Structures are given as structure tokens and as C-alpha cells.
Amino acid sequence: MQSLALLAEVAGALRDSAVAFLVLKGAPLAVRAYGDALLRRSSDVDLLVRASEIAAARRVLQALGFAPSRVRSARQDRQHVRLDGEEAWFRDADEALVELHVLATPRRFGIVLEPAMWSEPTLVRAGAVEVAVPRDGALIPYLAAHGAKHRWARAEWLLAFGRVWSTAHPDERSRALLTASDAGIVNEMTLALELWELVSQDMPAERASPRTARILDHVLSGGGVVPGVHARLALSLRLREGVAARTAFILRWIFEPGTEDWEAIPLPDALFPLYYVLRPLRLLARQVAL
């Protein structure tokens, strides 16, 4: 199913059920960055909803014939929504995919962007549907955080970031920098801006820091291949600001259980606290095996 048709279908159903949502990336980002919804390839729809409306949003998707990629217990679901905040919904009939988010970036990364994302969103027309998207002052740091999370695996992510940044109103640029500071992603913004400056002004890589030069080389030659989890986490750790933020990042990844843990070791909800002990042991065993 084409993403524009899917967006129109899902957006209409959510509005009929009075569920507020924002569209992340996809066709609306293509309109914002390039002026045309068809100039950015996307095969799914990414939506941000409030945690208080996640149940209603799920009911809408179920009514449209979608099913979640994973079924979780009540306790697992609360943990997932609180910490990871992203779930995939598939519809087999037409292979449609909707990514449903309650967090702009998983809380494991220590980034809080939701207040800015929901503050004064703007409307964008993509094809036949008009949808709400984050204003530039929130969209820009979100794109910087998303790119850094995936170690800028795709050159188009950098192009979209740069186009939005370059064409944003100066007030929105200032708001983006303030949002990045409030969300704890000044380093992500700095990295994204340095990468964009190098690419857009055709500056020699020698002008960049060694880290930025390595990432730029990956962006330009990686062919869209997402780096391994260790490479991505290593970059995210280095981008955290200060000892406290880095320590909290490490502790969350070591001790906070997630989908991999309860799929590897199924436990009833009554024993869920055991995962806080089992997760570090499982991670240690995996490292020893390597």
C-alpha cells in the first residue's frame, strides 16, 4: 500500500476516534524538506501519540485490520511504553506497516523530546490529507537525535535534517537549539550541524573532528546499512553530556529489562522483578560467549 494512502486512512480513523497524533518523518517530512511528498521514499507511517491515548490508538489500528508485531503481558507492556515507547503494527492483507510511538526517542537514551514535540505543532498537507507535525523548533532536534541514534546510516537522513535547518525561520532555529539543550542532546545537534556543514559547503573532511570524519565517511559510503548495535550505543554513550548522564545511560541499558529479556526468558508478571537481575546476567553471558 502506498504510504500516502495509508497515511490518509490511518489519520482519518484516528481523527474519527478523537485521538490526537503527530506524524513523524514520512511524506510530511518530504513536503517540509523538499516541497513534494513523493521526493522521500517511505513505506510505512510513523505516528506519535500521547501515552494516555495509546490504548485508544491501538483500538483504532485493530479496527483497521492491523495487529501488533509482539504481544506482551500487562507488566511487560507498561515497561515497554515507559522505556522504549515504540511498537510496530502490521496488516497482512496489503503488507501495511504503522509505527506507533509514545516516545519520540526511547527513554533508554536519556532524551526527553515529547514536551517540545507537542508544543504548537504545525499542519502540513501531504497528498490529499492534512496532518499535524512537530514545528521546526522541535523537528530539527528530533531529526538530529534520530540520526545519531542510528549513527547516520542513511545519507538522506542528513539531507532532510539539513534542508529543514537551512530553510527554517531564524526563530525556529533558536528554538531548536534551546530544545536540544533542554532535552540533553546538544552534542547530537552539534554533530548533525557539523556533518551538514561539511556536506553542504563541500568542506574538506580534515576540518572535522576524527569522530565526525568517521561518521561522514560512513554516511557517504555505507549504502544505507545500519551499523551494529555496539557501534550505535558507543556513539550514543559518547554523546551523553557529563558523567551523570553517561552513568545513567549505562545503568539503564544494563539493568532495565526489555523485549529481548522476556522473549529469552519468559516469566509470569508476578516474577517480573527478577528480570532486573536476569538482564545483566544475560548480557554478561552473551559477552563471554563472544
Long-range contacts (C-beta under 8 A, 24 or more apart in sequence): 1-94, 1-95, 1-96, 3-27, 3-42, 3-43, 3-44, 3-45, 4-37, 4-126, 4-127, 4-128, 4-129, 6-44, 6-45, 6-96, 6-98, 7-45, 7-126, 7-127, 7-129, 7-131, 8-127, 8-128, 8-129, 9-64, 10-45, 10-47, 10-60, 10-61, 10-64, 10-98, 11-129, 11-131, 12-129, 13-60, 13-63, 13-64, 14-47, 14-57, 14-60, 17-56, 17-59, 17-60, 19-49, 19-53, 19-56, 19-57, 19-60, 20-49, 20-50, 20-53, 20-132, 21-47, 21-48, 21-49, 21-57, 21-131, 21-132, 22-47, 22-48, 22-49, 22-117, 22-118, 22-121, 22-131, 22-132, 22-133, 22-134, 23-47, 23-48, 23-124, 23-126, 23-131, 23-132, 23-133, 24-48, 24-101, 24-104, 24-133, 24-134, 24-142, 25-146, 25-160, 26-126, 27-126, 27-127, 28-124, 28-126, 28-131, 28-133, 29-133, 29-139, 29-160, 29-164, 30-126, 30-160, 31-124, 31-125, 31-126, 32-124, 32-133, 32-136, 32-139, 32-163, 32-164, 33-159, 33-160, 33-163, 33-164, 34-163, 37-126, 37-127, 40-156, 40-160, 41-156, 43-97, 44-96, 44-97, 44-98, 44-99, 45-97, 45-98, 45-99, 46-98, 46-99, 46-101, 47-98, 47-99, 47-100, 47-101, 48-101, 48-102, 48-104, 48-114, 48-117, 49-100, 49-101, 49-102, 50-102, 50-118, 51-81, 51-85, 51-102, 54-81, 54-100, 54-102, 57-100, 58-89, 58-100, 61-89, 61-98, 61-100, 64-91, 65-91, 65-93, 66-90, 66-91, 66-96, 66-98, 67-91, 67-92, 70-259, 72-259, 72-262, 73-262, 73-268, 73-269, 74-269, 75-269, 75-272, 76-259, 76-262, 76-269, 76-272, 79-256, 79-257, 79-258, 79-272, 80-258, 80-259, 82-107, 83-107, 83-108, 83-252, 83-256, 83-258, 84-108, 84-258, 84-259, 104-142, 104-145, 105-142, 105-145, 105-146, 105-149, 107-252, 108-249, 108-252, 108-253, 108-256, 108-258, 109-145, 109-149, 109-236, 109-249, 110-184, 110-240, 110-245, 110-248, 110-249, 110-252, 111-145, 111-183, 111-184, 111-185, 112-182, 112-183, 112-184, 113-138, 113-141, 113-142, 113-145, 113-179, 113-183, 113-185, 116-141, 116-179, 116-182, 116-183, 117-142, 135-172, 135-175, 136-164, 136-168, 136-169, 136-172, 136-173, 136-175, 136-176, 137-168, 137-171, 137-172, 137-173, 137-174, 137-175, 137-176, 137-178, 137-179, 138-175, 138-176, 138-179, 139-164, 139-176, 140-164, 140-165, 140-168, 140-172, 140-173, 140-176, 140-179, 140-189, 141-176, 141-179, 141-180, 141-183, 141-185, 141-188, 141-189, 143-192, 144-180, 144-185, 144-188, 144-189, 144-191, 144-192, 144-193, 145-183, 145-185, 145-188, 147-188, 147-192, 148-185, 148-188, 148-191, 148-192, 148-235, 148-236, 148-239, 149-232, 149-236, 150-226, 150-227, 150-232, 151-215, 151-218, 151-226, 151-227, 151-231, 151-232, 151-235, 152-195, 152-215, 152-218, 152-219, 153-218, 153-219, 153-222, 153-224, 153-225, 153-226, 153-227, 154-219, 154-222, 154-224, 155-219, 155-220, 155-224, 158-192, 158-195, 158-196, 158-199, 158-219, 159-199, 161-192, 161-196, 162-196, 162-199, 162-200, 165-192, 165-193, 165-196, 166-196, 166-200, 184-240, 184-241, 184-245, 185-239, 186-241, 187-238, 187-239, 187-240, 187-241, 188-239, 191-215, 191-239, 195-219, 211-235, 211-238, 254-279, 254-280, 254-283, 255-279, 255-280
